[in-house]
Amino acid sequence: MAQKIKVDVLGATGMVGQRYIKLLEDHPWFEVTYVAASPRSAGKLYKEAVENRWLIGENIPKAVENLTVEDANLPEKALGKCQFVFSALELPKKDDIKALEAAYAKEGIPVVSNASANRWTEDVPMLVPEINYSHLDVIEAQKKHNGWDKGFIAVKPNCSLQTYMMPLHALIQAGYPVKRMIVTTLQATSGAGYPGVPSFDMIDNIVPYIGGEEEKTEKECLKILGSVKDGKIVNAEYPIVSSTCTRVPVVDGHTACVSLEFDLPDDKKPSLEEIERVWTSYTSVPQELKLPSAPEHPIVVRHEENRPQPRRDRETEKGMACVIGRLRPCNVFDVKFVALSHNTKRGAALGGILNAELLKVRGFFD
């Protein structure tokens, strides 16, 4: 690509915004030319706005450190300075995020969002590109419904879903529908943002409740597995999911312990060997298109009895793979396994970048 697409990062000073800034540093298609955050950061150079708050562990990209932070509440100021925005907005009220993202779309600026505010808007696709790339078909109806010309909103799901959605989809796609699931997540502290969970709550401790996470885990998968009908996304009926979401003293990497029951007679249910074959052979549109952020192997299966582990496995395929281990029979359902994904890469910023890459290839930024 001779000329890179200019992009804006909304919420650029927060943890996910910082991750976007770093991951986009050498991106072959996109370059950050505009950054926006809260009014208290507006007017400062980016390096000043994140002074003593830069959390990524490497230097701030040179191309961004001297950009002036703009007020994210003024979408008209971004006109002509970027072709689309990555939204990593963190506001107290979801309705405020929803309204602000819509304001950017109204100005003709597409929004690729990491925020949760629009996940349940029925004409907004909630993308995992390997799974529901066909949901892009709803965008034209979304634009028509809102009276938008070039602007639109596309979102990514909750970070914890990345631990099991691709394995689930791979099995369904292979002809092994899942009726019920029990999921217990062990979620990293970075999922709570910065400053996040107080250290006294996390050191030598596990917190057995994360507000709103269990509802997201149980419901968002049904929208992802749903279909576009009459200009909106209709949720799938199955699987029925029961979840328990916990916070554990890990910096990055969400783990999930999953039990599955197949919606098949016993003689039609897959063997463990067949399940592993389905997983390890799984590829989809991002791999076919060779999108820059797409993992070559979306699902990686390990056979050691003590894997996956966050510190050892979260960077697999540059943080974009779902790593699975401990596949075995389940005495209550059919099978169970442990899965891991990188919550601030696949589950957040790099997952959003992959969404943008798919949108670009499909012509949505032209």
Steps between C-alpha positions, in 0.01 A plus 500: 500500500672818380326734744386395843151571628491773764329397823397655830507329839223613737588446864864499394639557850330197662638148518328369187565827318871469580498145370348625174768768472782248544353227276440748219858630510620293204167392352527453122157654426417746779676791669392703801476868406248620759447416867212602724415454864321675786493880533759482780755358252398719207761754394794301635757317293428128511824430685398754763148361533630149575801604705541250788196315359654326196439132577608306191860443603664650191560856388217711367512490118693799366231578243241543775681641803483859374145492368267740681220321683159624388172494689323174410165671561547712187470260204487786249865575576600160360349573159763492228765373741414128494301250295368309799541480877585225746284551807655406834271739686463465875211707636291447817175458304463265205232722351757778474738271310218386275401859422859608435574211264178582315611864475819395322304276263259787432798714398588234241779339702478120540549374857682172576420462867641313795234644732198299611234770456384395151543124529126448534394749237318267261649641180859529630721199420691355797790347315733210545625501138558125480142432608242759393659690212161476325357740761664782305192473281300686767707818471310635199173460692659672800605796287157526339319470832705785652521717190879471489693529175851362557497455876412178682584310820650152534598357839691208644367275777602473862862393541418181694304353207818465295603209720232270364310652204727371222514144642123510536446630147743249352301211647162643393631567149630142479151363569522455878243743647535583869189501718637608838823639645637567844778762502716616789733786412820601679545856376815711511520827690569699183141430399394748767701783341724737691530545795257209507456266796673620820817305577369401844209323329721307257824403676456160666139499390236411239190712453201275409290773341548749214204729445314428176747238375282195551211656309736589213648150496159338487339726239757650264586165344140471378525825304836397353352168388181668374404605149402815313129520420296802388777747579580381850688221673283222640659303784560127483297284738789284617719428684351563841789628711554504877801704606701598804748785448789557740791744522841343566848648570623478139599808300399388147323190372146379569454129568173306476405154620228377265265200496292427188193290429436423134151513355545160336421135571784316669606315186538830311706685759864570405791318658779691672718431198236643266458810717874565490502450124220755460680751717847470351369517141279802570555803277267765366476820299776694684746221420381471140540875454834498683399798710807646671382430856341161432665200666611227264361248748196648679474199734807334647468174697759406762539152648696569818290427806576842651432728201381754395646750745472880464871576538604225261226503237330840474738624227434202272451621141590853620222492756226417247451125547267309728721247679326184622613222730368225725238377253334204670164331562254668736305292751204742490501626139698355209844663499693762691814704439702802610546792259705819508505825304686830531239739631667830402610377157246255347246605760545873456721719281647247256158341460366846412781548249413165340140618471622817326714297261197294399292815456773652284526197272121492467505862380338674796762774528504602134 
